[in-house]
Amino acid sequence: MKHMTTIRVTTLLVLLILAFFGPMAEAQTAPVTPVSASSGEVEMHELLLKDGSRLFGRIERENDQEVVFRTQSGATITASRNEIVSLKVVKGRLERGEFVRADVHRSRLFFAPTGRSLEKGQVSVGVFEFLAPFVQVGVTDNFSIGGGTPLVFGIEDFDRPFWITPKYRVLNTGKVQAAVGVLHVFDTSEGNSAGIAYGVGTFGSSDNALTVGGGVAYSGDSRGGIAMIGGERRVHRNMKLITENYIWQDGGGILSGGIRFMGERLSADLALAIPIGEALAFPVVNFVYVF
């Protein structure tokens, strides 16, 4: 009976996610200058001035004294170097002629990795549930590595468990990205280790996409399969709806859904997670800063 219930829940979940997120994967405003023909993103410059003005557009020309900048609306301004706070390349999309910044924390859903990768030199620092801080560093555009340790008091530092998270992107066509990786946990107090080896694919844009993955959880000689399906849909320039759901080999699992609030560098996730077959829910609260 439990097995049949799990099958029904899984089937319904897949259909709902495909119906909700699938059509949105193509709902993109046509960019003027795409990063790639299939990515749905544009790349332009962000000019920040000392008076607080923030402009998006292109550098027409520049020298040691000034920058001539053409905004997205077509206006041209000349800014002296001492008026400029920053001038950098940013990625996003155009919506009714307005530049909308991409989700800076797009390499993960709530906890699970997506098929996307951090760019070379990017660093992601965050905390899961206020108790599990982590860091992830983009070594190349396709490979990143990181780790973390729980904030559990009463444990000696040399006995504290920690984990590492190497990840490698094996495919990137813009709309389809796939990666493989490992979450490996070391228990120094017992000399044991455990983890999950996984593969994951993301289909769609940085705003609206479906992510599916599968892996093998291991601990000593024990092995067990795990499947994940999730999605994201941008509903506001600073907000996404996200769902992340797991099915274990034994029929158990977790369903979750919530909201991501997105800033220039900081993102905050608020969600509820419900174990399959249980009449309870627990909150999901994450904060991530990417620089």
N, C-alpha and C positions, 0 to 999 in steps of 0.2 A: 504493500500500500504506500509506504513512504517513497519507494522507488518510482511508482506511477505518479505520485504527487510532484516529485522533483522534475519528472519529464514534462508534466503539464506546465509547471511554473517556468521551466526553462524555455519551452516552446513559446509561451505567451510573452515572456520577456524579450526573446529575440524578435518576434513580430512587432512588438511595441517599439523597440529601439530602431529597427529598420524603418518603420513607418514614420517615426518622429524625426530621426536624424538623417536617414538616407536621402530624401528629396532635397534637404537643405545643403547637401554637399556641393551642389551645383549652383546654389543661389548666391552667386558672386557678382559684384559690380565690376564691369569690365575695366581693368586697369589700363592706364595710358602707357606705362613702362613696366612690364612685368619682370620680376626677378627671373622667371623661367616661363616658358610657354604654357606650362600646366600647373604652376604653383598657385595662381590666383592672387599673388601678392605683388605689390609695387615697392620699389626702393627709391627713396628720395632723401634729401638733406633736411635736417631740423636745425634751424638757426635760433638760438636763444640770446636775447640782448639784455643789457644791464637794466633797462627800464621795465623788464618783465615780459616783453613781447616774445612770443614763440611763433615762428613761421615755418611752413613746410614748402619746399620747392626744390629749385636747382641752382647750382652755382653757375653764373654766366661767365665770370672771370674773377680773378683774384691776384693780389700781389702782397707785398709785405706790409702795406699800409691799409688796404681796404678790400672788401669783398662786394662784388656786384651780384645780387641775389634776385632770382625771379620766383615769385610765389606761385602756388598752385592756381591761384585765380588769374595769374598773368601780370600782376603788378611787379615792377622792378624797383628795388631799393639798393642804395649804396650804404654800407655800414663800415665805419672805420674799425680797425682791429681792436682798439681799446674800448669799443662799445660792445664787443662780442664776449659773451660768457662761454658759449660752447657752439660748435658747428660739427655735426656728426651725421652719419648715414643711419637711417631708421627704416624698418620694414613694417608694412601694414597693407591696407587696401583703401580704395577710393569708394566712398558712399555718397552719391549725389554731389560729387565734386569735392567732398571734404575728406581729408586724410584721417583714417582710423587706425590707431596703433595696434599691432598684432599682440596677442596674449604672450607675455614674456615667459610665462611658466607653462609652455606647451609640451614639454618633454614628459609630463606626467598628467594623469587624471587626479584623483584624490591621493592615492598611494601607488597604484600600478603605473609602470612606465608606458608611454605610447611608443609608436615606431619612430618618432622624431628624436632628434639629437640636439644637445647643446652645441653651439658653435665653438670653434677653437678660441680659447681664452675666456669664454664665459664661465662664471662661477655661480652656482645655485646654492643658497644657504637657507635652511628652513627648519621647522619643527613640526612634527606630527603630534597632535593631541597634547601639546604642551610638555610632553615627556620624552620625545624621541627626536633630538636635534640631528641634523645631517648636513653634509656638504657634498656637492657633485661638481667636478671640474671637467670642462671640455678640453681634452688634450689635442684632438684634431676636430674637424667638422663632423667626423663619424664616430669617434671613440671618446668616451668619457669614463671617469672612475671617481668613486666617492666612498663615503662611509659615515658611520654614526655610532652613538652609544646611548642607551637609555639614561634619563635623569632619575635614577632610583637611589634614594638615600639609604645609608646603612650598609653599603657595599664598599669594601676596600677597592682602591683604584686598580690594583693589580689583579683583582678578581672580577672586575666589571666586564660584562659581555660587550662585544662590539661587532659591527658588520661592515662588509665591503660590498660595493655595487658596480663592478665593471659592466659596461654596456657598449655594444658595437652595432652601428647601423649598417645593414647589408644591402639595402635598396632604398633609392630615393628618386622617384620620378616626378616629384612635386605633389601630386594628388595621392600617391601611394608611397608609404614609407614603412620599412620593416627593420626590426632590430632583434638581436639576441643578447642575452645577458645572464647574470647570476646575482642573486642576493644571498651572500654566504655569511652566516653568523658563527662567531667564535665564542665559546663559553670557557673562559680561561680558568674559572674556579674548578670545573669538572674535567677539563681537557677534552670536551666534546665539541662537535660542530654540526650545523644543520643549515639548510637553505633551500632555495628554489632556483632551478635552471629553467629558463623560459625563452620563448620566441613570441614576438608580438608584431602585429601589423596595424597601421592606421590608414584609413581610406577617407579622403576628403581634404578640406582646407584647414587652416589653423583656427577658423571660426566655427566650422560645422563638420564633424567627422565621426566616423564609426571606428572603434578600436577593438580588435579581438586578439586573444592570446591564449597560449597553453603552455604548461610546464610540468616539471616533475619536482615534487617536494621530497627532500631526502633528510634522513637523520640516522647516522650509523648505517645499519644494513636495511633500514626501512625505506620504502619508496611509495609514492602515491601521486596520482595524476590530479591536475587542477586546470580548470578552464576559466577564462575571464572574458566578458563582453561588456563594453562600455561605450559611451558617446558623449559628445559635447555639442552644444548649440548656443551661439551667441545671440542674446536677445536685446542687448543694449551695448553701447560702445564700451562700457565698463563692467559688463556683467555677462556671465555664461551660466547655462544650466548644464550640469554634469551628472552622469550616472556611471557607476562602476559596480560590477556584479560578478560573483564567483560561484562556481559549482565544484565541489570536491568529488573525488572518485567514489567515496562511500555514500553519495547522495545528499550530503549537507551542502551548505553554502551561505552566502551573504548577499543581500540586495541593498543598494544604497543609491541615494540621489540627493542633490542639493545645488548650491549656488557658489560660483566663484566670483569674487569682486576683484577687478583688475585695475592696478595703477600703472604708472610708468615703469617701476621696477618691482613693486611689491604686489603680491596677490594673497587673498585670504579666502579659504574654503570653509563653508558652513553646510553641513549635511546631516542626514540621519541614515544609519545602517541597521538593517533588520536581518537577523539570522533566519534562514528558511525553516518554517515549521515552529517558530517561537513567537510568543506574544509579547515581545519586548523590542525596544529600539535603543540604540545608544548614539550619542552625538559624535560627529566627525568635525574637528576643528584644526585646520592647518594654516600656517603662515610661511610664505616663501619669498625670498628676496633674490633677484638675479642681477648680477653686475658683470 
